[in-house]
């Protein structure tokens, strides 16, 4: 079941799309929620990070930033849009 949690964290897939070998997705989600609420998930991930770092499997030269930048648009009523209200046909 823990492999299902790691699969979900690694891929970002929906809970319902977990591989069948992980067991029912509801059970995997409940385990994830329980581990997160108790703080044990953070402990597990920190220990895993230390172990991978000690084995030289973390590339500290690689930084990934993900985000979306876009202009904020102020919503307007149709009659306030540039060019006036839409034409009636």
MARMARGU-962605 format. One line per 10 residues: their letters; for each residue x negated, y, z of C-alpha. Coordinates in steps of 0.1 Angstrom, whole numbers, plus 5000, padded with zeros to 4 digits. Layout:
<atoms>
a	X:Y:Z  ... $
</atoms>
This chain:
<atoms>
xxxxxxxxxx	5000:5000:5000  4971:5024:5007  4959:5018:4971  4993:5031:4960  4988:5063:4981  4953:5068:4966  4966:5061:4931  4993:5088:4936  4967:5113:4950  4942:5106:4922 $
xxxxxxxxxx	4967:5107:4892  4994:5130:4905  5020:5106:4890  5056:5106:4902  5062:5082:4931  5085:5062:4909  5057:5055:4884  5034:5038:4908  5020:5004:4896  5041:4975:4908 $
xxxxxxxxxx	5011:4960:4926  5015:4988:4952  5049:4976:4963  5082:4995:4962  5075:5032:4957  5097:5041:4986  5076:5021:5010  5044:5037:4997  5059:5072:5001  5070:5064:5036 $
xxxxxxxxxx	5035:5053:5045  5020:5084:5029  5044:5107:5048  5036:5089:5080  4999:5091:5075  5001:5128:5066  5024:5137:5095  5001:5120:5120  4969:5136:5106  4954:5102:5098 $
xxxxxxxxxx	4954:5108:5061  4931:5138:5065  4908:5116:5087  4908:5089:5061  4900:5113:5032  4872:5130:5053  4856:5096:5061  4859:5086:5024  4842:5119:5013  4814:5114:5038 $
xxxxxxxxxx	4808:5078:5026  4809:5088:4989  4785:5117:4996  4760:5095:5014  4761:5071:4984  4754:5100:4961  4787:5097:4943  4798:5133:4947  4785:5158:4921  4781:5190:4940 $
xxxxxxxxxx	4773:5209:4908  4808:5202:4895  4836:5226:4905  4871:5224:4891  4896:5251:4894  4931:5246:4881  4957:5273:4878  4980:5293:4856  4977:5330:4850  5006:5349:4834 $
xxxxxxxxxx	5021:5383:4834  5049:5388:4858  5080:5399:4839  5106:5420:4856  5140:5406:4847  5164:5431:4831  5200:5431:4822  5207:5427:4785  5218:5464:4781  5185:5476:4797 $
xxxxxxxxx	5162:5457:4773  5142:5476:4748  5163:5482:4717  5195:5482:4736  5221:5454:4740  5221:5425:4715  5242:5431:4684  5277:5417:4685  5284:5394:4655 $
</atoms>
